[in-house]
């Protein structure tokens, strides 16, 4: 699961100076919004989708309590963009240690002895590696298979995609095939490597079996096209292509073979305890006909009919401090709607 960070304490109120810093951070976030709009092709108006918020308050920093769902009976394509937080350039300390301080309620996760996983290389070339891990324990059965070319593996709990960088490799994407959780991040700035993973995304028909998940029958990876093909247990499939990947952003372009009706087609999963102990603290949505973005705190946000949605932070957190913000957009009713603008 994601690496997390140290114990959080609520910062004291600092009056107008603190508010000014928040406004400055918000302005920096707006620059990221503008960059992302260019990346998704602002000249093509996307489909509006229904966004719901099923988030619940918790005390445990190791429990995903944030859930945003995306639903539309028309969407066949969309894009997810991971962006470094607005404060990445000023970050001097990154917190990534697990915090089990308040994880005492029934159902909370807990720290325990972790047996080393079995690790196998599924694909390797001079710039990219795909690694599979089998854990001794996982919360649900390992029914999904993983295929690369003619090779088929069973019982893979985690896929890690690594890209070559100077002085070694960098993990840029992970997928848990057995419950459908993805995490992505841009390449790290040279002086900040490595950055943290943070929020997760679900791609495909989102169901609930104790927690939100996507039931996957098979994951196939095409190294030449840098594309995952996901076959779902309920039927239907999706192609998830690694598009732009650099020190600014990491884009995943998603195309479904058919729209997903009756269930959300995607979800964001994350955690929030306080404004200084979270993986996501704020949401901004761009709605049809609106003159600007509507912004709200993650726990205060209710719903939206959105053309785009950003979820992230405007001030540093003690939890996965360098983890990326996420932008969802380019929702389209054709298979090529998420393709980059020419």
SVG drawing of the C-alpha trace seen along z (x, -y; Angstrom):
<svg xmlns="http://www.w3.org/2000/svg" viewBox="-28 -39 52 57">
<polyline fill="none" stroke="black" stroke-width="0.4" points="0.0,0.0 1.1,-3.6 3.9,-4.9 2.6,-7.2 3.9,-9.7 4.4,-11.0 1.9,-11.9 -0.1,-15.0 -1.0,-17.9 -3.4,-20.7 -1.5,-23.9 -2.5,-27.0 -4.6,-29.7 -2.3,-32.4 -4.7,-35.0 -4.3,-37.0 -0.7,-35.9 -1.9,-32.2 -4.8,-33.2 -2.4,-35.0 -0.2,-31.9 -3.3,-29.8 -4.2,-32.4 -0.7,-32.2 -0.8,-28.5 -4.2,-28.6 -2.8,-30.9 0.0,-28.4 -2.6,-25.6 -4.4,-27.7 -1.3,-27.7 -1.4,-23.9 -5.0,-24.0 -4.1,-26.0 -1.3,-23.6 -3.6,-20.7 -6.2,-22.3 -3.7,-22.6 -2.7,-19.0 -6.2,-17.7 -7.1,-20.0 -9.3,-22.8 -10.6,-23.5 -12.8,-20.3 -15.6,-20.7 -15.8,-17.4 -18.9,-15.6 -20.2,-16.6 -20.2,-13.7 -21.9,-13.3 -19.4,-13.4 -20.5,-12.2 -18.7,-12.3 -19.0,-9.3 -16.2,-10.4 -16.5,-9.8 -14.4,-11.2 -11.8,-9.0 -9.0,-9.4 -6.7,-6.7 -4.3,-8.1 -3.8,-4.7 -7.4,-4.2 -8.9,-5.4 -11.9,-7.4 -12.2,-9.7 -14.2,-8.4 -15.2,-10.5 -17.2,-8.7 -17.6,-9.6 -20.7,-8.4 -22.1,-8.8 -24.0,-6.5 -22.3,-8.2 -18.6,-8.4 -16.3,-6.1 -13.0,-7.9 -11.3,-10.2 -7.9,-11.3 -6.3,-11.2 -3.3,-13.5 -1.0,-13.4 0.7,-16.7 3.2,-17.6 1.7,-19.7 2.0,-23.4 4.5,-23.6 6.9,-21.0 9.6,-23.6 9.7,-24.9 9.5,-21.5 12.5,-20.9 11.3,-17.9 9.2,-14.9 7.3,-12.8 6.6,-9.2 6.6,-7.2 3.5,-5.3 1.3,-6.8 -0.6,-4.2 -1.3,-6.5 -5.1,-6.5 -5.7,-3.3 -7.6,-1.6 -11.2,-1.6 -12.9,1.6 -12.0,2.1 -9.0,-0.1 -5.8,1.3 -2.9,2.1 0.8,2.5 2.1,6.0 5.0,8.2 5.2,8.2 6.6,11.2 8.7,10.4 6.7,10.8 7.7,13.0 9.0,10.7 9.1,11.6 10.1,9.6 7.3,9.8 8.9,7.5 12.2,5.6 13.9,3.5 16.5,0.7 14.0,-2.0 11.1,-0.1 10.5,2.7 7.2,4.4 7.4,6.2 4.9,8.5 4.6,9.1 2.8,11.9 2.0,11.2 1.6,13.8 -1.7,12.2 -4.2,10.1 -7.7,8.9 -9.5,10.7 -8.9,13.8 -6.4,13.5 -8.7,14.3 -7.3,11.8 -4.6,13.0 -1.8,11.0 -0.6,11.4 2.4,9.9 2.7,11.4 2.3,15.1 3.2,15.2 0.3,15.5 0.7,15.3 -1.8,16.0 -1.8,14.7 -0.2,11.4 -1.3,8.9 0.7,5.8 2.2,4.6 5.0,2.0 6.0,0.1 9.5,-1.3 11.1,-3.7 14.8,-4.3 16.3,-7.5 19.9,-8.6 21.5,-6.5 18.7,-3.9 15.0,-3.3 11.9,-5.2 8.5,-3.6 5.9,-5.7 2.8,-3.5 1.3,-0.7 -1.8,1.5 -3.4,3.9 -5.1,6.4 -7.1,8.1 -9.1,5.0 -8.4,2.5 -6.5,-0.2 -4.1,-2.3 -1.5,-4.9 0.5,-7.2 3.0,-10.0 5.1,-12.2 8.8,-11.8 10.4,-13.3 12.3,-16.6 16.0,-15.8 16.5,-17.2 13.3,-15.7 13.6,-12.0 11.8,-9.9 8.5,-11.6 5.6,-9.7 2.6,-8.0 -0.7,-9.2 -4.3,-8.9 -5.5,-5.9 -7.9,-5.7 -10.3,-3.0 -11.0,-2.6 -14.0,-0.6 -17.3,0.5 -16.9,-0.5 -18.6,1.9 -18.5,2.2 -17.5,5.3 -16.6,4.0 -14.8,1.2 -15.0,-0.3 -13.2,1.9 -13.2,3.0 -13.4,6.7 -10.8,7.5 -10.7,10.8 -7.4,10.1 -4.7,7.4 -2.7,7.5 0.3,5.2 1.6,4.1 5.1,2.7 5.4,1.2 2.2,-0.9 2.7,-1.3 -0.9,-0.2 -2.8,1.9 -5.9,3.7 -8.3,4.5 -11.0,7.2 -13.6,6.8 -15.4,9.7 -18.7,8.0 -17.9,7.9 -16.5,5.1 -12.9,3.8 -10.7,0.7 -7.4,-0.4 -5.2,-2.5 -2.4,-4.1 0.6,-5.9 0.7,-9.1 2.7,-12.1 5.2,-11.2 7.8,-13.8 8.8,-15.9 5.6,-18.0 2.8,-15.5 1.9,-11.9 -1.2,-11.3 -3.2,-8.1 -5.6,-8.0 -8.6,-5.6 -10.8,-4.2 -13.7,-1.9 -15.1,0.5 -18.6,-0.6 -20.0,-3.1 -20.5,-1.9 -24.1,-2.4 -25.6,-1.8 -22.3,-2.1 -19.6,-4.7 -17.0,-4.4 -14.2,-5.7 -13.4,-6.7 -10.8,-8.5 -9.8,-6.9 -7.7,-8.8 -7.4,-9.8 -8.1,-13.0 -7.8,-13.4 -7.0,-17.2 -5.7,-19.9 -2.2,-18.9 -2.6,-15.2 -4.0,-14.0 -3.3,-12.8 -6.0,-15.1 -7.6,-18.2 -9.3,-20.2 -11.4,-19.8 -12.0,-22.2 -14.5,-21.5 -15.1,-23.2 -18.8,-23.1 -20.6,-23.8 -21.2,-27.5 -19.3,-28.5 -16.9,-31.5 -14.4,-29.9 -13.5,-26.8 -15.6,-26.1 -13.4,-25.1 -14.2,-23.4 -12.6,-21.3 -12.7,-17.6 -15.0,-16.9 -17.3,-19.8 -17.7,-19.0 -21.0,-17.3 -21.6,-16.8 -21.1,-18.3 -21.9,-17.9 -18.3,-18.4 -16.3,-18.9 -13.1,-18.5 -12.2,-17.9 -8.9,-18.6 -8.2,-17.0 -5.1,-17.8 -3.5,-20.1 -2.6,-23.8 -0.4,-23.5 2.0,-20.8 0.7,-17.8 2.6,-15.6 1.3,-12.6 3.0,-11.7 4.0,-15.4 5.2,-15.2 2.4,-13.0 0.8,-14.3 -2.5,-16.1 -4.9,-14.5 -6.9,-16.0 -9.8,-14.1 -11.0,-15.4 -11.4,-15.1 -14.6,-13.1 -15.8,-12.0 -18.5,-9.9 -16.2,-8.7 -13.2,-6.4 -10.8,-9.1 -12.0,-12.0 -9.1,-11.5 -6.5,-11.7 -4.1,-14.6 -4.9,-17.7 -2.8,-18.1"/>
</svg>
